Amino acid sequence: MSTPAAAGPTREPLDWPFFGPEHRAYAARLDGFVAGGGLDGLDHADVDGTCRTLVARLGATGLLEAAVPTPEADGTSIRSLELCLARETLAWHDGLADFAFAMQGLGTGAIALAGSDALKREVLPKVRRGEWLAAFALSEADAGSDVAAMSCAARADGDHYVLDGEKTWISNGGIADVYTVFVRTGEAPGTRGISAFVVFADDPGFSIVERIDVIAPHPLATIRFDGCRIPASRRLGAAGEGFKIAMRTLDIFRASVAAAALGFARRAFDEALHHVRSRRMLGGTLADLQLTQAALGDMAAELDGAALLTWRAAWRRDVQGLPTTREAAMAKMTATEMAQRVIDRAVQLHGGRGVRSGETVEALYREIRALRIYEGATEVQKLIIARELLKAG
């Protein structure tokens, strides 16, 4: 993206009651990472290479500790507030940096939650240090929002499982070293017959079918299992518990998607403020026009509203230790939809310049669109919220 209008996202929310000294210290580390050149010299034309570089840098500075716990820690120790701070900060600066950070956590979250001690010792330190890249393989061509429709399957064979089928829309597909894979094992109908496994990129029978190009480029692929034989020790949790493990993982990381949306939206808002103050129009500046001021007022209010929902979800999990299924869904839905509107207004305020390739707001316009779909589309979040409300009576 082009030269930023400010040094980074506002830190004013750190004065809100959700945060303590440890969170302000982590935010300072993030700002120091950026100021120290952590995002410098990246070649975004080489998406794969850039992701590897970013993960290595984030791992070397210890910033991945918020997303990937140590093998000794329980997966529930993943720190949502710091996870969200990292994603908002990185998204403000660089969408690919946010992606690289987030996938290290999402790709290993299920391992941290349900993996054996041996498996956690094998995988988590390498991912945490940025030496390995991780992926989360849930979606299929005909099983995205409807997870129960998945057909990729595994059959038990002695002390091994044999996997067959395809997964698609897999982030980090093609460059990941370790994949958390959800497949049908048939213990019961629907979601109760799904199990989770860890597959390594060099396992025989694992292959990349195709790489997928999207409007905001990042590593994405369709992967295939052809008689992919793996030890039963790489199953996560009990047979048939895969769906529950996937949902527990998404409950942790869904609020961080909202935080990434906040980062994109705040960057667009900052760019819009900078532009309207300097753009000469009708004997003054664009900022002098009441319609511009009304747009800015809407953008600012929507941003803070979504931020409050996001930080509430993370705080409720970290500090209160309470379930956040409903709160995370509210945050994800509200923040991603808000960010789409705010970024669209920022593009409009930039006029013709806003749709010019290479402009910051143009890049943000492409970045935000996927967030309204992945880790549960907006429509799915509405169903989750309603289901939780009805369950509560």
Secondary structure, DSSP 8 states (H G I E B T S, - for coil): ----SSSSS--GGGGSTT--HHHHHHHHHHHHHHHTTTTTT--TTSHHHHHHHHHHHHHHTTGGGGTS--TTS-GGG--HHHHHHHHHHHHHH-HHHHHHHHHHHHHHHHHHHH--HHHHHHHHHHHHTTSS-EEEE--BTTBSS-GGG---EEEEETTEEEEEEEEEEEETTTT-SEEEEEEE--SSSGGGGEEEEEEETTSTTEEEEEE---SS---EEEEEEEEEEEEGGGEESSTT-HHHHHHHHHHHHHHHHHHHHHHHHHHHHHHHHHHHHH-EETTEEGGGSHHHHHHHHHHHHHHHHHHHHHHHHHHIIIII----HHHHHHHHHHHHHHHHHHHHHHHHHHGGGGGSTT-HHHHHHHHHHGGGTTTS-HHHHHHHHHHHHHHT-
